[in-house]
Amino acid sequence: MAMLREAGLFDVPGMYSVCLRTGADGQDATLRYTNPDLLGHTYVGPYPAADPDLTLVIADQEGVGGYVLATAETVAFERWRERTWLPPLREQYPLGSGSPGDASLIASLHTPPVSPPEVAADYPAHLHIDLLPRLQGRGWGRRLIEELEVRLRRRPVTGVHLGVGRDNPGAQEFYRRLGFAELQRHHTVIYLGKRLTG
């Protein structure tokens, strides 16, 4: 039986696994990378370290099957990540190291993705969500985001945004059904946002 709960440190390996197994626009990216941790170092690890109250998981007898990760203040989070999270990883993974398949992820540790400033100004929180196929289509994604929104409103946070791949129309439609609207369109990413007050 699956349950939604706040993540603990013991969930981090499972969250890294989910990130890798959904890392190709929702499909399994395991065969793309030699080092299975790099995707998680970029898109998972800093969130429970920076703000564990906004890291929620869906877990069942098979382990972690999904999560939502967030920060209430994107700009502050990006500064913290630059100061605290990334320096030891950059030392461990210098530019030019690793396999050819891992090069882009190592580069992202040195030049991490950041939210457009104008998006972060109006929608200061941001989130990432991933679910394995065994939990998809059962309402868990909606429940994760609804619980996250409750926690963000308590802060209070005025809005939340996310980036979704332009080649992932299913995810785009999922977010639109939850009240997210398109904010910006970039080469590979569409930014969507939702007001949480007013």
Buried (B, 14 or more C-beta within 10 A) or exposed (E): EBEBEBBEEEBBEBBBBBBBBBBBBBEEBEEBBEBBBBBBBBBBBBBBBBBEEBBBBBBBEEBBBBBBBBBBBBBBBBEBBEEEBBEEBEEEBEEEEBEEBBBEBBBBBEEBEEBBEEBBEEBBBBBBBBBBEEBBEEEBBEBBBEBBBEBBEEBEBBBBBBBBBBEBEEBBEBBEEBEBEEBBEEEEBBBBBBEBEE
